[in-house]
C-alpha cells in the first residue's frame, strides 16, 4: 500500500516545529501520546509526518517552516514512498495551480488522497502541451503529501517559489552541474542595455529564464529560449508563463550550437549568459557553419561561437547583450575573430563588472553589447569601454548622493547595483546617442577608435583602455577632486572615531549571562510579532494589479524592492519588481525588522527599516513587524541577526535558507530590551561608518595613485613648507 505521508527523523521534526533536538527528545519521553516510530531503527527512528503534524497541532505548535521549506522537506523525503509522479510533472502542476484563486488551492489541500490525486492529474495534463519535453505521468496516492505541500506553497508564496524548490530538487537528482541563476539586478541591467522596446527576444542558453523574464518586463512579447538541460528548459518555460502570461513563450531543449532549435528565427534582441570555457562545443563538426561570419571560433574560444550565434539571430540593427568571462577580451587565440567583430562594426561596447556580480564571484565578468550591422548603415568608428569597478572616478561629485545612499557599502562585500547600473547605462546611452562626440569619464568610460584597437593583440579589456584616457585629465580638476574626496574622508574618519568611542556596555561578570528564549513562531502566535511575505504571483494577483493606480506619466507606479544584498551592503532598496503587484503586496514600514532569507556572503543579516526603506517591496527578505508595545525593533534585529541564531535556523547544503520561525529571541522586559536596542543601534552605526570610511580611503588612494602615475600630480619637494627638511630623518 503506498504511503500517503512521508516519514521524518527527529531532526526534521525539530525543524518543522521550530524547536531544538533536545526538545523533541523530551517530548518523546514525557508524552505518551507522541507518535510512535513508523520505521527506521532503534537508534534512528522515523515518524509519520502527518501524525507528527497532527500531534503538534493538538498542542498548539503550528509549523515553524515556511510553505516552501515544507515543500522542500516533503520532496526530500518523498523517495521513501512509491509515488510515480516525478518533479517534471509537478512543474506542470505549478503552472496550472498558479492560475487558481486562493480558496480553490485551499480546498485542494483538504481533499482526500484519491480526490487530490485525480484533481492534480487533470490540472497537470492541461499544461503538458505548453512545456517542452514534458508528458503528464499519472500521480499515485504516494504523491499526496507532495501535492498538498505544493498547493499550499503556491497559495502562500506563489508559483515562482514552488518552481524554484522543484527545480532545485531536480538539479540535485540529475548529473548536471554549473547551473546558476543570473542575479535579478544583473538581468535587469542586461535587458536595459537593449535600446528601445524589443518585440521579440531570444536566449539560446536560457537556464531558469531570468534574462527572458527581464526582457518581458521591458516589453518583449515573443520570448524564445533554448537550453541543453531538460530541467532548465522546463523550469524556464513555466517561469516565463508565470512572469509574463501575456507573452508568447517558446522554449526548446538541445544544445543551441550543435542543434539550433530556431535556425531561421530573427529577433530584435538576444540576451545570453552562455557557459564558459567549454572545449567540446562542436568545433570540428561546425567548422563550415554559416553563422561564423566573423571567422571560425578557435577550439578554446567557445564564447566567440556564442557571440556569433547571437549575431546570426538578430534582425539588421538588432542588439545582443552577453555576459562573458574577462579572459576572452585578450586571449591570443581569439584575436582574429575579435578584430573582425571590431572592424565590421558588430561590437559596440564592452562593460567590465566588479567581482561578485555573478558566479564565479571572484571574477569580474564583462558585458559585451553587439549590434548586427544594417546594409547601408552608418560607419562605426569607435567602441565604448566602461569599467564599472573603477575606484576613485567622480568620487567628489558622488559622495553626497551615491556615498550617502549606500552608507559606505563595500564593493568587496557585495555589488552596489545602483551605482554599477548607473555607470553602465549612463555611458552606453550617451555613446549610443552620439558616438562621434562622446567624451567619456576618465578612468571609467572611454570610446576607443577602431583603428587604435586593431593592433597585433586586439586587447579589448576595459580596465586597460579606460586608463589610457587618464592623460586627458586636467591637473587642476583632478587636484580639486582629490581635495574634495580627502575632505570627505577626514569627516568620515572623525565620525568613525565618534562611533568607536561609544562605551554603552558593562562586563557581565565571571560567566556569560543566560536567559529564557522563545522562537519567532512563538512570538507570532502570541501576537507580539507578525511575519509578512511577498505577495504570491497568481492570476488573481495579476488581475488586481491590472486595475492598479498609475503615476503622473500614465504608467504603472513602480516601487523599489529591498534585496538581500541591500541588507548586506547597507544600501537603500535597489531592486525592481519581478512582475506586477497590487495594493495588497506587503510594503516596508519604518521600524520593521528585515532579515536576509539566505545565509551567504558577508555583511549583516538583519536591520531595522528606516525612512529610506519605507514604501519598498520585499525581495528575498523576511519582514518581521514587531508590536512596539512588546518588542523593541533594534533589540529584535540585533538578536535575530546573530551568527549562531542564523546558523541554528538555517537549512540546506549549498544554499542555506533561513527559516524565520526558528530564530530565537530572549524574553526580557521592554525597558531592558530598549537598553539592548540602543547598544545594537550603536553597533549598526559603527559598521556603517567603518564601511564609509573604508570606501572613501580607497577612492582617495586610487585618485592619488592615478594622478601621480598619470602626471597630473607631483610629489611635494621636501624643502617646501609642510615637507620634510633636508636634514630630517627618512
C-alpha positions, 0 to 999 in steps of 0.5 A, spaced: 500 500 500 503 506 498 504 511 503 500 517 503 505 521 508 512 521 508 516 519 514 521 524 518 527 523 523 527 527 529 531 532 526 526 534 521 521 534 526 525 539 530 525 543 524 518 543 522 516 545 529 521 550 530 524 547 536 531 544 538 533 536 538 533 536 545 526 538 545 523 533 541 527 528 545 523 530 551 517 530 548 518 523 546 519 521 553 514 525 557 508 524 552 505 518 551 501 520 546 507 522 541 507 518 535 510 512 535 516 510 530 513 508 523 520 505 521 527 506 521 531 503 527 532 503 534 537 508 534 534 512 528 527 512 528 522 515 523 515 518 524 509 519 520 509 526 518 502 527 518 501 524 525 507 528 527 503 534 524 497 532 527 500 531 534 503 538 534 497 541 532 493 538 538 498 542 542 498 548 539 505 548 535 503 550 528 509 549 523 515 553 524 517 552 516 515 556 511 510 553 505 516 552 501 521 549 506 515 544 507 515 543 500 522 542 500 522 537 506 516 533 503 520 532 496 526 530 500 523 525 503 518 523 498 523 517 495 521 513 501 514 512 498 512 509 491 509 515 488 510 515 480 509 522 479 516 525 478 518 533 479 517 534 471 510 533 472 509 537 478 512 543 474 506 542 470 502 542 476 505 549 478 503 552 472 496 550 472 495 551 480 498 558 479 492 560 475 487 558 481 484 563 486 486 562 493 480 558 496 480 553 490 488 551 492 485 551 499 480 546 498 485 542 494 489 541 500 483 538 504 481 533 499 482 526 500 488 522 497 484 519 491 480 526 490 487 530 490 490 525 486 485 525 480 484 533 481 492 534 480 492 529 474 487 533 470 490 540 472 497 537 470 495 534 463 492 541 461 499 544 461 503 538 458 502 541 451 505 548 453 512 545 456 517 542 452 519 535 453 514 534 458 508 528 458 503 528 464 505 521 468 499 519 472 500 521 480 499 515 485 496 516 492 504 516 494 504 523 491 499 526 496 503 529 501 507 532 495 501 535 492 498 538 498 505 541 500 505 544 493 498 547 493 499 550 499 506 553 497 503 556 491 497 559 495 502 562 500 508 564 496 506 563 489 508 559 483 515 562 482 517 559 489 514 552 488 518 552 481 524 554 484 524 548 490 522 543 484 527 545 480 532 545 485 530 538 487 531 536 480 538 539 479 540 535 485 537 528 482 540 529 475 548 529 473 548 536 471 552 541 474 554 549 473 547 551 473 546 558 476 541 563 476 543 570 473 542 575 479 535 579 478 539 586 478 544 583 473 538 581 468 535 587 469 541 591 467 542 586 461 535 587 458 536 595 459 542 595 455 537 593 449 535 600 446 528 601 445 522 596 446 524 589 443 518 585 440 521 579 440 527 576 444 531 570 444 536 566 449 539 560 446 542 558 453 536 560 457 537 556 464 531 558 469 529 564 464 531 570 468 534 574 462 527 572 458 523 574 464 527 581 464 526 582 457 518 581 458 518 586 463 521 591 458 516 589 453 518 583 449 512 579 447 515 573 443 520 570 448 524 564 445 529 560 449 533 554 448 537 550 453 541 543 453 538 541 460 531 538 460 530 541 467 532 548 465 528 548 459 522 546 463 523 550 469 524 556 464 518 555 460 513 555 466 517 561 469 516 565 463 508 563 463 508 565 470 512 572 469 509 574 463 502 570 461 501 575 456 507 573 452 508 568 447 513 563 450 517 558 446 522 554 449 526 548 446 531 543 449 538 541 445 544 544 445 543 551 441 550 550 437 550 543 435 542 543 434 539 550 433 532 549 435 530 556 431 535 556 425 531 561 421 528 565 427 530 573 427 529 577 433 530 584 435 534 582 441 538 576 444 540 576 451 545 570 453 549 568 459 552 562 455 557 557 459 564 558 459 570 555 457 567 549 454 572 545 449 567 540 446 562 545 443 562 542 436 568 545 433 570 540 428 563 538 426 561 546 425 567 548 422 563 550 415 557 553 419 554 559 416 553 563 422 561 564 423 561 570 419 566 573 423 571 567 422 571 560 425 571 560 433 578 557 435 577 550 439 578 554 446 574 560 444 567 557 445 564 564 447 566 567 440 561 561 437 556 564 442 557 571 440 556 569 433 550 565 434 547 571 437 549 575 431 546 570 426 539 571 430 538 578 430 534 582 425 539 588 421 540 593 427 538 588 432 542 588 439 545 582 443 547 583 450 552 577 453 555 576 459 562 573 458 568 571 462 574 577 462 579 572 459 576 572 452 577 580 451 585 578 450 586 571 449 591 570 443 587 565 440 581 569 439 584 575 436 582 574 429 575 573 430 575 579 435 578 584 430 573 582 425 567 583 430 571 590 431 572 592 424 565 590 421 562 594 426 558 588 430 561 590 437 559 596 440 561 596 447 564 592 452 562 593 460 567 590 465 563 588 472 566 588 479 567 581 482 561 578 485 556 580 480 555 573 478 558 566 479 564 565 479 564 571 484 571 572 484 571 574 477 569 580 474 565 578 468 564 583 462 558 585 458 559 585 451 553 589 447 553 587 439 549 590 434 548 586 427 550 591 422 544 594 417 546 594 409 547 601 408 548 603 415 552 608 418 560 607 419 562 605 426 568 608 428 569 607 435 567 602 441 565 604 448 569 601 454 566 602 461 569 599 467 564 599 472 569 597 478 573 603 477 575 606 484 576 613 485 572 616 478 567 622 480 568 620 487 567 628 489 561 629 485 558 622 488 559 622 495 553 626 497 548 622 493 551 615 491 556 615 498 550 617 502 545 612 499 549 606 500 552 608 507 559 606 505 557 599 502 563 595 500 564 593 493 568 587 496 562 585 500 557 585 495 555 589 488 552 596 489 547 595 483 545 602 483 551 605 482 554 599 477 547 600 473 548 607 473 555 607 470 553 602 465 547 605 462 549 612 463 555 611 458 552 606 453 546 611 452 550 617 451 555 613 446 549 610 443 546 617 442 552 620 439 558 616 438 562 621 434 562 626 440 562 622 446 567 624 451 567 619 456 569 619 464 576 618 465 578 612 468 571 609 467 568 610 460 572 611 454 570 610 446 576 607 443 577 608 435 577 602 431 583 603 428 587 604 435 584 597 437 586 593 431 593 592 433 597 585 433 593 583 440 586 586 439 586 587 447 579 589 448 579 589 456 576 595 459 580 596 465 586 597 460 583 602 455 579 606 460 586 608 463 589 610 457 584 616 457 587 618 464 592 623 460 586 627 458 585 629 465 586 636 467 591 637 473 587 642 476 580 638 476 583 632 478 587 636 484 580 639 486 577 632 486 582 629 490 581 635 495 574 634 495 574 626 496 580 627 502 575 632 505 570 627 505 574 622 508 577 626 514 569 627 516 568 620 515 574 618 519 572 623 525 565 620 525 568 613 525 572 615 531 565 618 534 562 611 533 568 607 536 568 611 542 561 609 544 562 605 551 554 603 552 556 596 555 558 593 562 562 586 563 557 581 565 561 578 570 565 571 571 560 567 566 556 569 560 549 571 562 543 566 560 536 567 559 529 564 557 528 564 549 522 563 545 522 562 537 519 567 532 513 562 531 512 563 538 512 570 538 507 570 532 502 566 535 502 570 541 501 576 537 507 580 539 510 579 532 507 578 525 511 575 519 509 578 512 511 575 505 511 577 498 505 577 495 504 570 491 504 571 483 497 568 481 492 570 476 488 573 481 494 577 483 495 579 476 488 581 475 488 586 481 494 589 479 491 590 472 486 595 475 492 598 479 493 606 480 498 609 475 503 615 476 503 622 473 506 619 466 500 614 465 504 608 467 504 603 472 507 606 479 513 602 480 516 601 487 523 599 489 524 592 492 529 591 498 534 585 496 538 581 500 544 584 498 541 591 500 541 588 507 548 586 506 551 592 503 547 597 507 544 600 501 537 603 500 532 598 496 535 597 489 531 592 486 525 592 481 519 588 481 519 581 478 512 582 475 506 586 477 503 587 484 497 590 487 495 594 493 495 588 497 503 586 496 506 587 503 510 594 503 516 596 508 514 600 514 519 604 518 521 600 524 520 593 521 525 588 522 528 585 515 532 579 515 536 576 509 532 569 507 539 566 505 545 565 509 551 567 504 556 572 503 558 577 508 555 583 511 549 583 516 543 579 516 538 583 519 536 591 520 531 595 522 527 599 516 528 606 516 525 612 512 529 610 506 526 603 506 519 605 507 514 604 501 519 598 498 517 591 496 520 585 499 525 581 495 528 575 498 527 578 505 523 576 511 519 582 514 518 581 521 513 587 524 514 587 531 508 590 536 512 596 539 508 595 545 512 588 546 518 588 542 523 593 541 525 593 533 533 594 534 533 589 540 529 584 535 534 585 529 540 585 533 538 578 536 535 575 530 541 577 526 546 573 530 551 568 527 549 562 531 541 564 531 542 564 523 546 558 523 541 554 528 535 556 523 538 555 517 537 549 512 540 546 506 547 544 503 549 549 498 544 554 499 542 555 506 535 558 507 533 561 513 527 559 516 524 565 520 520 561 525 526 558 528 530 564 530 530 565 537 529 571 541 530 572 549 524 574 553 526 580 557 522 586 559 521 592 554 525 597 558 531 592 558 530 590 551 530 598 549 537 598 553 539 592 548 536 596 542 540 602 543 547 598 544 545 594 537 543 601 534 550 603 536 553 597 533 549 598 526 552 605 526 559 603 527 559 598 521 556 603 517 561 608 518 567 603 518 564 601 511 564 609 509 570 610 511 573 604 508 570 606 501 572 613 501 580 611 503 580 607 497 577 612 492 582 617 495 588 612 494 586 610 487 585 618 485 592 619 488 595 613 485 592 615 478 594 622 478 601 621 480 602 615 475 598 619 470 602 626 471 597 630 473 600 630 480 607 631 483 610 629 489 611 635 494 619 637 494 621 636 501 624 643 502 617 646 501 613 648 507 609 642 510 615 637 507 620 634 510 627 638 511 633 636 508 636 634 514 630 630 517 630 623 518 627 618 512 
